[in-house]
Amino acid sequence: MSNSKRYTITAALPYTNGPVHIGHLAGVYVPADIYARYLRNTANDVLFVCGSDEHGVPITLKAKKEGVTPQDIVDKYNAIIKTSFKDFGISFDNYSRTSAKVHHETASEFFKKLYDEGKFIEEASEQLYDEEAKQFLADRFVVGTCPKCGFEESYGDQCENCGTSHNATDLINPKSAITGNVPTTKLTKHWYLPLDKYETWLREWIVEGHKNDWKTNVLGQVKSWLDDGLKPRAVTRDLDWGIPVPVEGGEGKVLYVWFDAPIGYISSTKEWAAREGKNWEPYWKDKDTKLIHFIGKDNIVFHCIIFPTMLKAEGSYILPENVPANEFLNLEGDKISTSKNWAVWLHEYLEDFPNQQDVLRYTLTANAPETKDNDFTWKDFQARNNNELVAIFGNFINRVVVLTNKYYQGVIPEPNEFTDVDNETLEKLQKYPSIIASSIERYRFREASQELMNLARLGNKYLADEEPWKLIKTDPERVKTVMYVALQIATGLSVVSEPFLPFSAEKLRQILNISNELKWSDVEEHTELIAANHTIGKAELLFAKIEDAAIQIQLEKLEATKLANEAENKIVEPQKETIEFDDFTKLDMRVGTIIEAVKVPKTKKLLQLKVDVGIDTRTIVSGIAESFKPEDIIGQKVTVLVNLAPRKLRGVESQGMILMTDTPDGKLAFIEPDNDSVKNGEQVS
């Protein structure tokens, strides 16, 4: 169990060019919230901070595209994100934003101190420049081929394919994201953080110092970076959206967003401290404080190499005790993509599934991408709810509350003598806080969620074995003890489930008519968590079954997104060579009806059709077997090129061609008249 210490917990600042989706939740915010809630429940001094990351090129690009200002963009998404987090139960002590005055001041002071102490390298260099747009092309203003993996759509600061971070000038065949032009180069001055000077220290601190307690995926990525050799990295750039460089010669330049964003944790702490009348410094500068960064794997380099180097260079800050980065969460087998709208957005989920925050929290935790990329599916979401939350956790609570009200009008009975089974069950209950805590403290939240469910299983098994609904007829005194023990388990669940299922835990406390004063240690140390003669409330369902219809709506929404993406990305074939009108008149196209259809043996694509084309009935072999079943196209109206020279296909003479096109999802579609009165044999002209 954790000792009473001070903890500063940070969650990666969400970027305000779009809402939050389930990938963000599974990778960062749900595990961070579980950890923070657990530490508060175990009597620790906890500060949990976050805020909107509101600077950077993607925001300026989105603003240009929508014809609004960057401030308009960040105001819009900051409001959506902040509200979504609050409604979802992410228990930040403070949620700030990097456009806030306190952040601009904090980041400027941080930069100025490093500048005054000579910690930066000042260097003039050739940077990519768009002559038409008349501006330098920093990071996302330029795209090109990644120098490491060859991905042709890498951004100027990072490749989304291989995760490598680089400079815009490293790209092969760069192009301006503004005009599409090939950029030139132009001389400009910037300040650089000499990461190479900190290589030895970083290797000793992380690779050696944390090899036994940091996750292998984090250590592996850090080691790879160090083995490749670190280079100085620019901390400023030529842009008009961001925090102005606060030194002479910084006119027209801002702090690079990767430098300014992590300082947002510090400025968010200052904002919280000013509001609460507290001193912010111990949470960042006291050696007894544990600093934990929760991030996704795409942020490992920034939180394990760059930000620690910034803190080390500044000199007065503590370094992170751990950075438990998660891998990526996919959606229905495909990578989540904001630009392609392939995501489950948090604010939309909250609208579609009102009062079911805990179902998503539990599903994302039980299937968290802790050691490898994982996949979210709506069917798994439904199964986790129906088969675990409803059938195990909810079922146990419902049975306990219903029986207590039925037998004792809701008053907890005085127990009689405990049997060995009763004592063993209560002893197991007391062990669960330590078991769950051990998993949480090792950042194994999936494991912890399953141990929580095992405690509910313990309650179900106890009731099933003791069968109070049968005993009540033969041994009512024994039933009093059984129900008393079962109610202790229910009360224990109301405590240890809170980090995972905060809304359900609160509802359970209301049902049991208890306050939230019970702590983690109480479950571990006391056999009586809820006293005899205490009156509980009436039964309410903690979790409701999710029906197939609700899941189908979500699947159809994703399918519509997929079709829209395919239609948008579909390459339209260019016009063929021009023909004369006389060439067209040679084609004899007739309306026909398929009257027979069978598969051509030993082929995948071919169907043998009998088609009534008005002038006769003929055999046509068509490569449509992968799109249509033979029995489904009997009676189908078609358009047939009837004067095409016969041709043998797999030994069958084909006497014409059916006109087809394809749909956005790659399936074939018939070209047919939209008027049923058009008869077979009518010419198409």
C-alpha positions as CSV (number, residue, x, y, z in Angstrom):
1,M,0.0,0.0,0.0
2,S,1.2,3.5,-0.7
3,N,2.6,5.8,2.0
4,S,1.2,9.2,2.8
5,K,3.2,11.4,0.4
6,R,2.7,14.2,-2.0
7,Y,1.9,13.2,-5.6
8,T,1.8,15.5,-8.6
9,I,-0.1,13.7,-11.4
10,T,-0.2,15.1,-14.9
11,A,-2.2,13.9,-17.9
12,A,-1.0,14.9,-21.4
13,L,-2.5,18.2,-22.5
14,P,-5.2,17.4,-25.2
15,Y,-4.6,19.3,-28.4
16,T,-7.5,21.8,-29.1
17,N,-8.0,21.1,-32.8
18,G,-10.6,18.5,-32.1
19,P,-12.6,16.8,-29.4
20,V,-11.4,13.9,-27.2
21,H,-11.9,10.3,-28.4
22,I,-11.6,6.9,-26.8
23,G,-8.0,6.5,-27.8
24,H,-7.1,9.5,-25.7
25,L,-9.2,8.1,-22.8
26,A,-7.7,4.6,-22.9
27,G,-4.2,5.8,-23.3
28,V,-4.1,8.7,-20.8
29,Y,-7.1,10.0,-19.0
30,V,-8.8,6.9,-17.6
31,P,-5.7,5.3,-16.1
32,A,-4.5,8.7,-14.7
33,D,-7.9,9.3,-13.1
34,I,-8.0,5.8,-11.6
35,Y,-4.5,6.4,-10.1
36,A,-5.5,9.8,-8.7
37,R,-8.7,8.6,-7.2
38,Y,-7.0,5.6,-5.6
39,L,-4.3,7.8,-4.1
40,R,-6.9,10.2,-2.6
41,N,-8.7,7.2,-1.2
42,T,-5.5,6.1,0.5
43,A,-5.1,9.4,2.3
44,N,-2.3,10.9,0.1
45,D,-1.8,14.6,-0.8
46,V,-2.7,14.5,-4.5
47,L,-2.6,17.1,-7.2
48,F,-4.0,16.0,-10.6
49,V,-3.5,18.7,-13.3
50,C,-4.1,19.0,-17.0
51,G,-5.2,21.7,-19.5
52,S,-5.7,22.4,-23.2
53,D,-2.7,22.6,-25.5
54,E,-3.6,25.6,-27.6
55,H,-0.6,26.6,-29.6
56,G,1.0,25.1,-32.7
57,V,0.6,24.9,-36.4
58,P,-2.3,22.5,-36.7
59,I,-4.5,25.0,-35.0
60,T,-3.5,27.8,-37.4
61,L,-4.1,25.5,-40.3
62,K,-7.6,24.6,-39.1
63,A,-8.3,28.3,-38.5
64,K,-7.3,29.1,-42.1
65,K,-9.4,26.3,-43.4
66,E,-12.5,27.4,-41.5
67,G,-11.9,31.1,-42.1
68,V,-11.7,31.9,-38.4
69,T,-9.0,33.0,-35.9
70,P,-6.8,30.5,-34.0
71,Q,-8.4,31.8,-30.8
72,D,-11.8,30.9,-32.1
73,I,-10.6,27.3,-32.7
74,V,-9.1,26.8,-29.3
75,D,-12.1,28.4,-27.5
76,K,-14.4,26.1,-29.3
77,Y,-12.6,22.9,-28.5
78,N,-11.4,23.8,-25.1
79,A,-15.1,24.2,-24.1
80,I,-16.0,20.8,-25.6
81,I,-13.0,19.0,-24.1
82,K,-13.3,20.6,-20.6
83,T,-17.1,19.8,-20.4
84,S,-16.6,16.3,-21.7
85,F,-13.9,15.5,-19.1
86,K,-16.1,16.9,-16.3
87,D,-19.2,15.0,-17.4
88,F,-17.1,11.8,-17.8
89,G,-15.8,12.1,-14.2
90,I,-12.2,12.8,-14.8
91,S,-11.3,14.3,-11.4
92,F,-8.7,17.0,-12.3
93,D,-7.9,19.3,-9.5
94,N,-7.3,21.9,-12.1
95,Y,-7.9,22.0,-15.9
96,S,-6.2,25.0,-17.4
97,R,-5.2,26.2,-20.9
98,T,-1.9,27.3,-22.5
99,S,-3.5,30.5,-23.8
100,A,-4.0,31.6,-20.2
101,K,-2.0,34.6,-18.9
102,V,-0.4,32.5,-16.1
103,H,0.9,30.1,-18.7
104,H,2.3,32.7,-20.9
105,E,4.1,34.2,-17.9
106,T,5.4,30.9,-16.6
107,A,6.7,29.7,-20.0
108,S,8.3,33.0,-20.7
109,E,10.0,33.0,-17.2
110,F,11.2,29.4,-17.8
111,F,12.7,30.3,-21.2
112,K,14.2,33.5,-19.9
113,K,16.0,31.8,-17.0
114,L,17.6,29.2,-19.4
115,Y,18.5,32.0,-21.8
116,D,20.1,34.1,-19.1
117,E,22.1,31.1,-17.8
118,G,23.4,30.3,-21.3
119,K,21.7,27.0,-21.5
120,F,20.6,27.5,-25.1
121,I,22.6,27.6,-28.4
122,E,21.8,30.5,-30.6
123,E,22.2,29.7,-34.3
124,A,21.3,31.1,-37.7
125,S,20.3,28.4,-40.1
126,E,18.6,27.8,-43.4
127,Q,14.9,27.0,-42.9
128,L,12.2,26.0,-45.3
129,Y,10.3,29.0,-46.7
130,D,7.2,29.3,-48.8
131,E,7.8,32.1,-51.3
132,E,4.1,32.4,-52.2
133,A,2.8,32.4,-48.6
134,K,5.8,34.6,-47.6
135,Q,6.4,32.6,-44.4
136,F,8.7,30.0,-42.9
137,L,7.4,26.5,-42.8
138,A,7.7,25.1,-39.3
139,D,6.7,21.4,-38.5
140,R,3.1,20.9,-39.7
141,F,3.3,23.6,-42.4
142,V,5.4,21.1,-44.4
143,V,5.0,17.5,-45.4
144,G,7.4,15.1,-47.1
145,T,9.0,11.7,-47.0
146,C,10.2,10.5,-43.6
147,P,14.0,10.1,-43.7
148,K,13.8,7.0,-41.5
149,C,10.9,4.9,-42.7
150,G,10.1,6.4,-46.2
151,F,6.5,7.3,-45.3
152,E,5.5,9.9,-47.9
153,E,3.2,12.0,-45.7
154,S,5.4,12.7,-42.7
155,Y,5.0,16.0,-40.9
156,G,7.9,18.3,-40.4
157,D,8.3,17.5,-36.7
158,Q,7.3,13.9,-36.5
159,C,6.4,10.9,-38.6
160,E,3.0,9.4,-37.6
161,N,4.0,6.1,-39.3
162,C,7.1,5.3,-37.4
163,G,6.9,7.8,-34.5
164,T,10.4,9.3,-35.3
165,S,10.8,13.0,-34.4
166,H,12.8,15.2,-36.8
167,N,13.3,18.7,-38.1
168,A,11.4,19.9,-41.2
169,T,14.7,20.3,-43.1
170,D,15.3,16.5,-42.7
171,L,12.3,15.6,-44.9
172,I,12.9,14.2,-48.3
173,N,10.9,16.0,-51.1
174,P,9.2,18.5,-48.8
175,K,6.2,20.5,-49.9
176,S,4.3,23.4,-48.3
177,A,1.1,22.4,-46.6
178,I,-0.2,25.9,-47.3
179,T,0.3,26.2,-51.0
180,G,1.6,22.8,-52.1
181,N,4.7,24.4,-53.5
182,V,8.2,23.1,-53.2
183,P,9.8,25.4,-50.5
184,T,13.0,27.3,-50.8
185,T,15.4,27.9,-47.9
186,K,16.0,31.1,-46.1
187,L,18.3,32.2,-43.3
188,T,16.7,32.7,-39.8
189,K,17.9,32.7,-36.2
190,H,16.7,30.4,-33.5
191,W,17.6,29.1,-30.0
192,Y,18.2,25.4,-29.5
193,L,18.3,23.2,-26.4
194,P,21.5,21.1,-26.7
195,L,20.0,17.7,-25.9
196,D,23.3,16.0,-26.9
197,K,25.0,17.5,-23.8
198,Y,22.5,15.5,-21.6
199,E,22.9,12.1,-23.3
200,T,25.1,10.6,-20.6
201,W,22.9,11.9,-17.8
202,L,19.7,10.7,-19.5
203,R,21.1,7.2,-20.0
204,E,22.2,6.9,-16.4
205,W,18.9,8.4,-15.1
206,I,16.4,6.4,-17.2
207,V,18.0,3.4,-19.0
208,E,20.0,2.4,-15.9
209,G,18.3,4.1,-13.0
210,H,14.7,3.1,-14.0
211,K,15.3,-0.2,-15.8
212,N,13.4,-2.1,-13.1
213,D,10.4,0.1,-12.5
214,W,9.6,1.8,-15.9
215,K,7.6,0.0,-18.6
216,T,9.6,-1.8,-21.2
217,N,7.9,0.1,-24.1
218,V,9.0,3.4,-22.6
219,L,12.6,2.2,-21.9
220,G,12.9,0.7,-25.4
221,Q,11.9,3.9,-27.1
222,V,14.2,6.1,-24.9
223,K,17.1,3.7,-25.5
224,S,16.5,3.8,-29.2
225,W,16.6,7.6,-29.2
226,L,19.8,7.7,-27.2
227,D,21.4,5.0,-29.3
228,D,20.7,7.1,-32.4
229,G,22.4,10.1,-30.8
230,L,20.6,13.3,-29.7
231,K,20.9,16.6,-31.5
232,P,20.2,20.2,-30.4
233,R,16.5,20.9,-30.9
234,A,15.0,24.3,-31.7
235,V,12.9,25.9,-28.9
236,T,11.7,28.8,-31.0
237,R,10.2,29.1,-34.5
238,D,8.9,31.7,-36.9
239,L,5.2,32.0,-36.3
240,D,2.6,34.5,-35.1
241,W,0.5,32.1,-33.0
242,G,2.0,31.2,-29.6
243,I,4.0,32.7,-26.8
244,P,6.3,35.5,-28.0
245,V,10.1,34.8,-27.5
246,P,10.8,37.1,-24.5
247,V,14.4,38.2,-25.4
248,E,16.0,40.6,-27.8
249,G,16.0,39.3,-31.4
250,G,12.9,37.3,-30.8
251,E,10.6,39.6,-32.7
252,G,8.2,37.6,-35.0
253,K,9.1,34.3,-33.2
254,V,7.2,32.2,-30.6
255,L,8.2,29.4,-28.3
256,Y,8.0,26.0,-30.0
257,V,4.9,24.2,-28.8
258,W,6.8,21.2,-27.6
259,F,8.7,23.6,-25.3
260,D,5.7,25.5,-24.1
261,A,3.2,22.7,-23.7
262,P,4.8,20.6,-20.8
263,I,5.3,23.9,-18.9
264,G,1.5,23.9,-18.9
265,Y,1.6,21.4,-16.1
266,I,3.5,23.9,-14.0
267,S,1.2,26.8,-14.9
268,S,-1.9,24.7,-14.2
269,T,-0.5,24.0,-10.8
270,K,0.1,27.7,-10.2
271,E,-3.5,28.5,-11.3
272,W,-4.8,25.8,-8.8
273,A,-2.6,27.1,-6.0
274,A,-3.7,30.7,-6.5
275,R,-7.3,29.6,-6.4
276,E,-6.9,27.4,-3.3
277,G,-4.6,29.7,-1.4
278,K,-1.7,27.2,-1.5
279,N,2.0,27.2,-2.3
280,W,2.6,25.6,-5.7
281,E,6.3,25.0,-5.3
282,P,6.3,21.9,-3.1
283,Y,4.4,20.0,-5.8
284,W,7.2,20.6,-8.3
285,K,10.3,21.2,-6.2
286,D,10.1,19.1,-3.0
287,K,12.1,15.9,-3.2
288,D,9.4,14.1,-1.2
289,T,6.9,14.7,-4.1
290,K,6.4,12.0,-6.6
291,L,5.8,13.3,-10.1
292,I,3.9,11.0,-12.5
293,H,3.3,11.7,-16.2
294,F,0.4,9.8,-17.9
295,I,0.8,9.9,-21.7
296,G,0.4,7.9,-24.9
297,K,3.4,6.4,-26.6
298,D,3.6,9.2,-29.2
299,N,4.6,11.5,-26.3
300,I,7.3,9.4,-24.8
301,V,10.2,11.4,-26.3
302,F,8.8,14.7,-25.0
303,H,8.2,13.5,-21.4
304,C,11.2,11.2,-21.0
305,I,13.9,13.1,-22.9
306,I,13.0,16.7,-23.7
307,F,11.0,17.8,-20.7
308,P,13.3,16.2,-18.2
309,T,16.2,17.9,-19.9
310,M,14.4,21.2,-19.6
311,L,13.8,20.6,-15.9
312,K,17.4,19.4,-15.4
313,A,18.7,22.5,-17.2
314,E,16.5,24.8,-15.0
315,G,17.9,23.1,-11.9
316,S,15.2,23.6,-9.2
317,Y,12.6,21.1,-10.3
318,I,12.0,17.4,-9.4
319,L,12.1,14.8,-12.2
320,P,9.3,12.3,-12.9
321,E,9.3,9.1,-10.8
322,N,7.5,7.3,-13.6
323,V,6.0,7.9,-17.1
324,P,3.6,4.9,-17.6
325,A,2.9,5.5,-21.3
326,N,0.3,3.3,-23.0
327,E,0.3,2.0,-26.5
328,F,-2.5,2.9,-29.0
329,L,-6.1,1.9,-29.1
330,N,-7.6,1.0,-32.5
331,L,-11.3,1.1,-33.4
332,E,-13.0,-1.9,-35.0
333,G,-9.7,-3.1,-36.4
334,D,-8.5,0.3,-37.9
335,K,-6.3,3.0,-36.5
336,I,-8.2,5.8,-34.9
337,S,-8.0,8.9,-37.1
338,T,-9.2,12.4,-36.2
339,S,-8.9,13.6,-39.8
340,K,-10.9,10.7,-41.1
341,N,-13.5,10.9,-38.3
342,W,-12.8,7.3,-37.5
343,A,-13.3,7.6,-33.7
344,V,-15.7,7.3,-30.9
345,W,-15.9,10.9,-29.6
346,L,-16.4,11.4,-25.9
347,H,-19.0,14.1,-26.1
348,E,-21.0,12.1,-28.6
349,Y,-20.8,9.0,-26.4
350,L,-22.1,10.9,-23.5
351,E,-25.1,12.0,-25.6
352,D,-25.7,8.5,-27.0
353,F,-25.3,6.6,-23.7
354,P,-26.5,9.0,-20.9
355,N,-25.6,8.1,-17.4
356,Q,-23.4,5.2,-18.6
357,Q,-19.9,6.8,-18.1
358,D,-18.7,3.9,-16.1
359,V,-19.5,1.3,-18.8
360,L,-17.0,3.0,-21.1
361,R,-14.5,3.6,-18.3
362,Y,-14.6,-0.1,-17.4
363,T,-14.4,-1.3,-21.0
364,L,-11.4,0.9,-21.8
365,T,-9.7,-0.2,-18.5
366,A,-10.4,-3.9,-19.0
367,N,-9.1,-3.7,-22.6
368,A,-6.4,-1.0,-22.0
369,P,-3.4,-0.9,-24.4
370,E,-0.9,-1.2,-21.6
371,T,1.8,-3.3,-23.3
372,K,0.6,-3.5,-26.9
373,D,-1.9,-1.8,-29.2
374,N,-5.4,-3.1,-28.5
375,D,-8.8,-2.9,-30.3
376,F,-12.1,-1.4,-29.2
377,T,-15.2,-3.0,-30.6
378,W,-18.8,-2.1,-29.9
379,K,-19.6,-5.8,-29.4
380,D,-16.9,-6.1,-26.7
381,F,-18.3,-3.0,-25.1
382,Q,-21.7,-4.6,-25.0
383,A,-20.3,-7.9,-23.7
384,R,-18.3,-6.2,-20.9
385,N,-21.4,-4.4,-19.8
386,N,-23.9,-7.2,-20.0
387,N,-21.7,-10.1,-19.0
388,E,-19.6,-8.4,-16.3
389,L,-21.0,-5.2,-15.0
390,V,-24.6,-6.3,-15.2
391,A,-24.3,-10.1,-14.7
392,I,-21.6,-10.1,-12.0
393,F,-21.2,-6.8,-10.2
394,G,-24.8,-5.5,-10.6
395,N,-26.4,-8.9,-10.0
396,F,-24.6,-9.3,-6.7
397,I,-25.6,-5.9,-5.4
398,N,-29.2,-6.3,-6.6
399,R,-29.6,-9.6,-4.9
400,V,-28.2,-8.4,-1.6
401,V,-30.4,-5.2,-1.5
402,V,-33.5,-7.0,-2.6
403,L,-33.2,-9.8,-0.1
404,T,-32.4,-7.3,2.8
405,N,-35.5,-5.3,2.0
406,K,-37.6,-8.5,1.5
407,Y,-36.6,-10.2,4.8
408,Y,-35.8,-7.3,7.1
409,Q,-37.5,-4.2,5.6
410,G,-34.0,-2.9,4.7
411,V,-32.6,-3.1,8.3
412,I,-29.3,-4.9,8.4
413,P,-29.7,-7.9,10.7
414,E,-27.6,-8.8,13.8
415,P,-25.3,-11.6,12.8
416,N,-25.2,-14.9,14.7
417,E,-22.1,-17.1,15.1
418,F,-19.8,-17.0,12.1
419,T,-19.0,-20.3,10.3
420,D,-15.6,-21.0,8.8
421,V,-17.0,-20.0,5.4
422,D,-18.2,-16.7,6.8
423,N,-14.8,-16.0,8.3
424,E,-12.9,-17.1,5.2
425,T,-15.1,-14.8,3.0
426,L,-14.6,-11.8,5.3
427,E,-10.8,-12.5,5.3
428,K,-10.8,-12.6,1.5
429,L,-12.7,-9.3,1.4
430,Q,-10.0,-7.7,3.6
431,K,-7.2,-8.9,1.3
432,Y,-8.7,-7.3,-1.9
433,P,-7.8,-3.7,-1.2
434,S,-4.1,-4.7,-1.0
435,I,-4.4,-6.9,-4.1
436,I,-6.1,-4.1,-6.2
437,A,-3.7,-1.5,-4.8
438,S,-0.7,-3.6,-5.8
439,S,-1.9,-3.7,-9.4
440,I,-2.7,0.1,-9.5
441,E,0.6,1.1,-8.0
442,R,2.4,-1.0,-10.7
443,Y,0.2,0.8,-13.3
444,R,-1.5,-2.5,-14.2
445,F,-5.0,-1.1,-14.4
446,R,-6.4,-3.9,-16.5
447,E,-5.3,-6.4,-13.9
448,A,-6.7,-4.2,-11.1
449,S,-10.1,-4.0,-12.9
450,Q,-10.3,-7.7,-13.1
451,E,-9.4,-8.1,-9.4
452,L,-12.3,-5.7,-8.6
453,M,-14.6,-8.0,-10.6
454,N,-13.2,-11.0,-8.7
455,L,-14.4,-9.4,-5.5
456,A,-17.9,-9.1,-6.9
457,R,-17.6,-12.8,-8.0
458,L,-16.7,-13.6,-4.4
459,G,-20.0,-12.1,-3.3
460,N,-21.9,-14.0,-5.9
461,K,-20.3,-17.3,-5.0
462,Y,-21.0,-16.7,-1.3
463,L,-24.7,-16.1,-2.0
464,A,-24.9,-19.0,-4.4
465,D,-23.3,-21.4,-2.0
466,E,-25.2,-20.3,1.0
467,E,-28.6,-20.0,-0.8
468,P,-30.4,-17.7,1.7
469,W,-33.6,-17.8,-0.4
470,K,-33.8,-21.5,0.6
471,L,-32.4,-21.2,4.1
472,I,-35.0,-18.6,5.1
473,K,-37.6,-21.4,5.3
474,T,-35.5,-23.7,7.5
475,D,-32.9,-21.6,9.3
476,P,-33.8,-17.9,9.4
477,E,-31.2,-17.2,12.0
478,R,-28.5,-18.4,9.7
479,V,-29.8,-16.1,7.0
480,K,-29.2,-13.1,9.2
481,T,-25.5,-13.9,9.3
482,V,-25.3,-14.6,5.6
483,M,-27.0,-11.3,4.7
484,Y,-24.8,-9.4,7.2
485,V,-21.6,-10.9,5.5
486,A,-23.0,-10.2,2.0
487,L,-23.6,-6.6,3.0
488,Q,-20.0,-6.2,4.2
489,I,-18.9,-7.3,0.7
490,A,-21.3,-4.8,-1.0
491,T,-20.0,-2.0,1.2
492,G,-16.4,-3.0,0.5
493,L,-17.2,-2.8,-3.2
494,S,-18.6,0.7,-2.8
495,V,-15.1,1.8,-1.7
496,V,-12.6,-0.1,-3.9
497,S,-14.7,0.4,-7.0
498,E,-14.7,4.2,-6.8
499,P,-11.4,4.7,-8.8
500,F,-12.8,2.6,-11.6
501,L,-16.6,3.2,-11.4
502,P,-17.0,6.6,-9.6
503,F,-20.7,7.1,-10.7
504,S,-21.7,3.6,-9.8
505,A,-19.8,3.7,-6.5
506,E,-21.7,6.9,-5.5
507,K,-25.0,5.3,-6.5
508,L,-24.1,2.2,-4.5
509,R,-23.3,4.4,-1.4
510,Q,-26.7,6.0,-1.8
511,I,-28.5,2.6,-2.0
512,L,-26.6,1.5,1.1
513,N,-27.3,4.8,2.7
514,I,-23.7,5.4,3.8
515,S,-21.4,8.4,3.5
516,N,-18.2,8.5,1.4
517,E,-16.1,8.6,4.6
518,L,-15.1,5.0,4.3
519,K,-11.5,4.7,3.1
520,W,-9.4,2.0,1.4
521,S,-7.7,1.1,4.7
522,D,-11.1,0.6,6.4
523,V,-11.9,-2.3,4.1
524,E,-8.5,-3.8,4.8
525,E,-8.6,-3.4,8.5
526,H,-12.2,-3.8,9.7
527,T,-14.5,-6.7,9.5
528,E,-17.6,-4.5,10.0
529,L,-17.9,-1.9,7.3
530,I,-21.7,-1.4,7.7
531,A,-23.3,-2.0,11.1
532,A,-26.2,-4.1,12.1
533,N,-29.5,-2.2,12.5
534,H,-28.4,0.3,9.9
535,T,-31.2,0.9,7.3
536,I,-30.4,0.7,3.6
537,G,-32.4,2.0,0.7
538,K,-34.5,0.3,-1.9
539,A,-32.9,-1.7,-4.8
540,E,-31.9,0.2,-8.0
541,L,-30.1,-1.3,-10.9
542,L,-26.5,-0.2,-10.9
543,F,-26.1,-1.1,-14.6
544,A,-28.6,-1.6,-17.4
545,K,-28.4,-4.2,-20.1
546,I,-27.3,-2.7,-23.5
547,E,-29.5,-4.0,-26.3
548,D,-28.3,-5.0,-29.8
549,A,-30.2,-2.0,-31.3
550,A,-28.1,0.5,-29.5
551,I,-24.9,-1.2,-30.7
552,Q,-26.2,-1.4,-34.2
553,I,-26.7,2.4,-34.3
554,Q,-23.0,2.8,-33.4
555,L,-21.9,0.3,-36.0
556,E,-24.0,2.0,-38.7
557,K,-22.5,5.3,-37.8
558,L,-19.0,3.9,-38.3
559,E,-20.0,2.3,-41.5
560,A,-21.3,5.6,-42.8
561,T,-18.0,7.2,-41.9
562,K,-16.1,4.5,-43.7
563,L,-18.2,4.9,-46.9
564,A,-17.8,8.7,-46.7
565,N,-14.0,8.3,-46.5
566,E,-13.9,5.8,-49.3
567,A,-16.0,8.1,-51.5
568,E,-13.8,11.1,-50.7
569,N,-10.6,9.2,-51.4
570,K,-11.9,7.4,-54.5
571,I,-9.7,8.0,-57.5
572,V,-11.8,8.9,-60.5
573,E,-10.4,7.5,-63.7
574,P,-9.5,10.2,-66.2
575,Q,-11.5,10.5,-69.4
576,K,-10.6,8.1,-72.2
577,E,-9.5,9.1,-75.6
578,T,-12.1,11.1,-77.5
579,I,-14.3,9.2,-80.0
580,E,-16.5,10.4,-82.9
581,F,-20.3,10.1,-82.8
582,D,-20.1,7.5,-85.5
583,D,-18.0,5.3,-83.2
584,F,-20.7,5.6,-80.5
585,T,-23.5,4.6,-82.8
586,K,-21.8,1.3,-83.5
587,L,-22.7,0.3,-79.9
588,D,-26.0,-1.6,-79.5
589,M,-27.0,-1.4,-75.8
590,R,-30.3,-3.0,-74.7
591,V,-32.3,-3.4,-71.5
592,G,-32.4,-7.0,-70.4
593,T,-33.4,-9.2,-67.4
594,I,-31.4,-11.9,-65.8
595,I,-33.5,-15.1,-65.8
596,E,-30.8,-17.7,-64.7
597,A,-27.5,-17.5,-62.9
598,V,-25.0,-20.1,-61.8
599,K,-21.3,-20.0,-60.8
600,V,-18.8,-21.1,-63.4
601,P,-17.0,-24.1,-61.9
602,K,-13.5,-23.7,-60.5
603,T,-13.6,-19.9,-60.7
604,K,-14.0,-17.2,-58.0
605,K,-15.3,-14.3,-60.0
606,L,-17.3,-15.7,-62.9
607,L,-21.1,-16.2,-63.1
608,Q,-22.8,-17.8,-66.1
609,L,-26.0,-15.8,-66.8
610,K,-29.1,-16.3,-69.0
611,V,-30.3,-12.9,-70.0
612,D,-33.5,-12.0,-71.9
613,V,-32.5,-9.0,-74.0
614,G,-35.8,-8.7,-75.9
615,I,-34.4,-9.8,-79.3
616,D,-33.4,-13.2,-77.8
617,T,-32.2,-14.9,-74.7
618,R,-28.4,-15.3,-74.6
619,T,-25.6,-16.6,-72.4
620,I,-23.3,-14.0,-70.8
621,V,-20.3,-14.8,-68.6
622,S,-19.7,-11.9,-66.1
623,G,-17.0,-11.4,-63.4
624,I,-19.4,-10.4,-60.7
625,A,-19.4,-13.5,-58.4
626,E,-17.6,-11.7,-55.6
627,S,-20.3,-9.1,-55.4
628,F,-23.4,-11.1,-56.0
629,K,-24.9,-14.5,-55.1
630,P,-26.5,-16.2,-58.1
631,E,-29.9,-16.6,-56.4
632,D,-30.0,-12.8,-55.5
633,I,-29.9,-11.5,-59.0
634,I,-32.6,-13.5,-60.7
635,G,-35.0,-10.9,-62.2
636,Q,-32.4,-8.1,-62.0
637,K,-32.8,-5.5,-64.8
638,V,-29.5,-4.9,-66.6
639,T,-28.0,-3.0,-69.5
640,V,-26.3,-5.2,-72.0
641,L,-23.9,-4.5,-74.9
642,V,-25.4,-7.0,-77.3
643,N,-23.3,-6.6,-80.4
644,L,-20.0,-7.4,-78.8
645,A,-18.2,-10.2,-80.6
646,P,-18.7,-13.6,-78.8
647,R,-15.8,-14.8,-76.6
648,K,-15.1,-18.1,-74.8
649,L,-14.4,-17.8,-71.1
650,R,-13.6,-21.0,-69.3
651,G,-15.2,-23.0,-72.1
652,V,-18.4,-21.0,-72.1
653,E,-19.2,-18.7,-75.0
654,S,-20.2,-15.3,-73.8
655,Q,-22.5,-13.4,-76.1
656,G,-22.4,-9.8,-74.8
657,M,-21.3,-7.7,-71.8
658,I,-23.3,-6.4,-68.8
659,L,-22.6,-2.7,-67.9
660,M,-21.5,-2.3,-64.3
661,T,-19.9,0.4,-62.1
662,D,-18.5,0.2,-58.6
663,T,-19.6,1.8,-55.3
664,P,-17.4,3.7,-52.8
665,D,-16.9,0.4,-50.7
666,G,-15.5,-1.4,-53.8
667,K,-18.6,-3.4,-54.6
668,L,-20.0,-3.7,-58.1
669,A,-23.4,-2.2,-59.0
670,F,-25.7,-2.7,-62.0
671,I,-26.4,0.1,-64.5
672,E,-30.2,-0.3,-64.8
673,P,-33.2,1.8,-65.8
674,D,-34.9,3.5,-62.9
675,N,-38.3,3.1,-64.5
676,D,-40.0,-0.4,-64.3
677,S,-42.0,0.2,-67.4
678,V,-38.9,0.0,-69.6
679,K,-39.2,-3.3,-71.4
680,N,-36.5,-5.9,-72.4
681,G,-34.9,-5.0,-75.8
682,E,-35.3,-1.3,-75.5
683,Q,-32.2,0.5,-76.8
684,V,-30.0,2.7,-74.6
685,S,-28.9,5.8,-76.5
